[in-house]
Amino acid sequence: MCQIFAGQDPSRYEYVTRRVRLNGQSTSVRLERSFWRIVDQMAEKDGVTTPAFLSKLHAEVLEQRGEATNFTSLLRCACTIHLGELQQIPQPLAATSTSFAAE
């Protein structure tokens, strides 16, 4: 089973740094390429650009918590929450009922 994880393409987990503006402050966010893909999907789902999504999320964290300690880790956890939500979306009936065709 570990081969599934150990044998993956290293480009999936290489760091990518993006410059963004969070609440008027220019900063860098460094995430693994796979996480950036998920963040981009979340932004698209929200109907905004990735920088706008990050700025909105950062502002909401500041409003709720007063500070955004370890924002990069927060993003990784947000990605796992997002992936969990995707798994909970019911599959179309045609995709789940193929075993009934043989009956």
FIDOTOR-518551 format. One line per 5 residues: number of its first residue (from 1); their letters; for each residue x, y, z of C-alpha. Coordinates in Angstrom, 2 decimals, m for minus. Example, Ala and Ser with C-alpha at 12.3 -4.5 7.8 and 13.67 -1.06 7.14 Angstrom:
1> as> 12.30,m4.50,7.80; 13.67,m1.06,7.14
END
This chain:
1> mcqif> 0.00,0.00,0.00; 2.81,2.46,0.73; 3.88,2.27,m2.92; 0.75,4.24,m3.78; 2.12,7.08,m1.67
6> agqdp> 5.87,6.54,m1.92; 5.80,6.01,m5.66; 4.00,9.23,m6.52; 5.50,11.80,m8.86; 7.67,14.21,m6.79
11> sryey> 6.23,17.18,m8.67; 2.95,16.60,m6.77; 4.56,17.49,m3.45; 7.15,20.03,m4.55; 6.71,23.44,m2.96
16> vtrrv> 5.28,26.27,m5.03; 5.43,29.81,m3.68; 2.84,32.36,m4.75; 2.89,36.05,m3.96; m0.48,37.29,m2.73
21> rlngq> m1.96,40.32,m1.06; m3.82,39.54,2.17; m5.73,42.50,3.55; m3.44,44.92,1.77; m0.23,43.18,2.91
26> stsvr> 1.97,41.61,0.26; 3.14,38.17,1.37; 4.17,34.76,0.08; 2.28,31.52,0.57; 4.24,28.31,0.09
31> lersf> 2.25,25.12,m0.47; 2.79,21.81,m2.17; 1.58,21.77,m5.79; m1.25,19.33,m4.96; m2.62,21.70,m2.32
36> wrivd> m2.49,24.65,m4.74; m4.65,22.66,m7.15; m7.24,22.15,m4.41; m7.11,25.81,m3.34; m7.64,26.82,m6.97
41> qmaek> m10.68,24.49,m7.12; m12.12,25.98,m3.92; m11.71,29.50,m5.32; m13.35,28.49,m8.58; m16.25,26.91,m6.68
46> dgvtt> m16.63,30.19,m4.77; m16.62,32.12,m8.07; m13.51,34.17,m7.31; m9.83,34.20,m8.20; m7.42,32.32,m5.96
51> pafls> m5.89,35.55,m4.54; m9.38,36.89,m3.79; m10.33,33.59,m2.13; m7.19,33.63,0.03; m7.76,37.24,1.03
56> klhae> m11.41,36.54,1.91; m10.45,33.49,3.98; m7.68,35.41,5.75; m10.07,38.27,6.57; m12.64,35.82,7.97
61> vleqr> m10.01,34.16,10.16; m8.93,37.56,11.48; m12.55,38.44,12.21; m13.22,35.17,14.06; m9.88,34.60,15.78
66> geatn> m8.16,37.99,15.86; m5.07,36.53,14.19; m4.18,34.01,11.51; m1.43,31.91,13.07; 0.08,29.48,10.59
71> ftsll> m2.15,30.43,7.66; m0.45,27.86,5.42; m1.42,25.01,7.75; m4.94,26.41,7.90; m5.03,26.20,4.09
76> rcact> m3.90,22.56,4.12; m6.62,21.70,6.64; m9.18,23.62,4.58; m8.15,21.46,1.62; m8.79,18.26,3.56
81> ihlge> m12.20,19.57,4.66; m12.99,20.43,1.03; m11.97,16.95,m0.14; m14.11,15.39,2.59; m17.11,17.40,1.41
86> lqqip> m16.54,16.21,m2.14; m16.62,12.60,m0.92; m20.00,13.21,0.73; m21.66,14.37,m2.50; m23.99,11.58,m3.65
91> qplaa> m22.93,9.89,m6.87; m25.37,9.86,m9.81; m27.66,6.83,m9.78; m26.22,5.55,m13.07; m22.72,5.46,m11.59
96> tstsf> m23.77,3.59,m8.45; m26.25,1.12,m9.88; m24.13,m0.72,m12.46; m24.16,m3.88,m10.33; m27.94,m4.07,m10.74
101> aae> m27.63,m4.58,m14.50; m26.31,m8.11,m13.99; m29.29,m9.14,m11.84
END
